Amino acid sequence: MGTFKILDFIILEVGYPKEAMKVKKGVVHRIEYFTRKVAEKLSVHPAHKQPRSYKYRSQRLKIYKELMHKEIRKYKEARSC
């Protein structure tokens, strides 16, 4: 039996093949994903109870937004060179 790698554990939990995890999303796809998820979160009326899956969604979206903006800056820098 080989050694256990954390990447293998993540792949087993998520269910994606290793090749799919190495594919990097483009900036346009990241923006599209972010706006779609924000729209989903805001579609729930404030007076109604949020679904359980939305408990930490705001924090995750903030982190994703920061990372997305870093990718956009890298993309702009690469294009300006």
LINDA-V376069 format. One record per residue. SS is DSSP state (h for helix, s for strand, l for the rest). OMEGA is omega in whole degrees, -180 to 180 (* if undefined). D_FIRST is the distance of its C-alpha to the first C-alpha in Angstrom with 1 decimal. Layout:
BEGIN
ss=SS omega=OMEGA d_first=D_FIRST
ss=SS omega=OMEGA d_first=D_FIRST
END
This chain:
BEGIN
ss=l omega=-179 d_first=0.0
ss=l omega=178 d_first=3.8
ss=l omega=-179 d_first=6.8
ss=l omega=180 d_first=8.9
ss=l omega=-179 d_first=12.1
ss=h omega=179 d_first=15.4
ss=h omega=177 d_first=16.5
ss=h omega=179 d_first=13.8
ss=h omega=179 d_first=15.1
ss=h omega=-180 d_first=18.6
ss=h omega=179 d_first=18.2
ss=h omega=-179 d_first=16.9
ss=h omega=-177 d_first=19.8
ss=h omega=178 d_first=22.4
ss=l omega=178 d_first=21.3
ss=l omega=174 d_first=22.2
ss=l omega=-177 d_first=20.5
ss=h omega=-179 d_first=19.7
ss=h omega=-178 d_first=22.8
ss=h omega=-179 d_first=25.0
ss=h omega=-178 d_first=24.0
ss=h omega=-179 d_first=25.1
ss=l omega=-179 d_first=28.5
ss=l omega=179 d_first=31.2
ss=l omega=175 d_first=34.1
ss=l omega=-178 d_first=37.6
ss=h omega=-179 d_first=40.2
ss=h omega=179 d_first=42.1
ss=h omega=178 d_first=39.2
ss=h omega=179 d_first=38.5
ss=h omega=179 d_first=42.2
ss=h omega=180 d_first=42.3
ss=h omega=-179 d_first=39.3
ss=h omega=-179 d_first=40.8
ss=h omega=178 d_first=44.2
ss=h omega=-179 d_first=42.9
ss=h omega=176 d_first=41.0
ss=h omega=179 d_first=44.0
ss=h omega=177 d_first=46.3
ss=h omega=-179 d_first=44.1
ss=h omega=-178 d_first=44.3
ss=h omega=-179 d_first=48.0
ss=l omega=178 d_first=48.7
ss=l omega=-178 d_first=48.4
ss=l omega=-177 d_first=51.8
ss=l omega=-179 d_first=52.0
ss=l omega=180 d_first=53.7
ss=l omega=180 d_first=50.8
ss=l omega=178 d_first=47.7
ss=l omega=174 d_first=44.7
ss=l omega=-179 d_first=41.6
ss=h omega=-178 d_first=38.7
ss=h omega=-179 d_first=36.6
ss=h omega=-174 d_first=39.4
ss=l omega=-178 d_first=39.2
ss=l omega=-176 d_first=37.5
ss=h omega=-180 d_first=38.4
ss=h omega=179 d_first=41.1
ss=h omega=180 d_first=38.9
ss=h omega=179 d_first=36.3
ss=h omega=177 d_first=39.1
ss=h omega=179 d_first=40.5
ss=h omega=-180 d_first=37.3
ss=h omega=-180 d_first=36.9
ss=h omega=178 d_first=40.5
ss=h omega=179 d_first=40.1
ss=h omega=179 d_first=37.2
ss=h omega=180 d_first=39.1
ss=h omega=175 d_first=42.1
ss=h omega=179 d_first=40.1
ss=h omega=179 d_first=38.9
ss=h omega=178 d_first=42.5
ss=h omega=178 d_first=43.8
ss=h omega=-179 d_first=41.3
ss=h omega=179 d_first=42.4
ss=h omega=178 d_first=46.0
ss=h omega=180 d_first=45.6
ss=h omega=-180 d_first=43.9
ss=h omega=-177 d_first=46.7
ss=h omega=-179 d_first=49.4
ss=l omega=* d_first=48.4
END
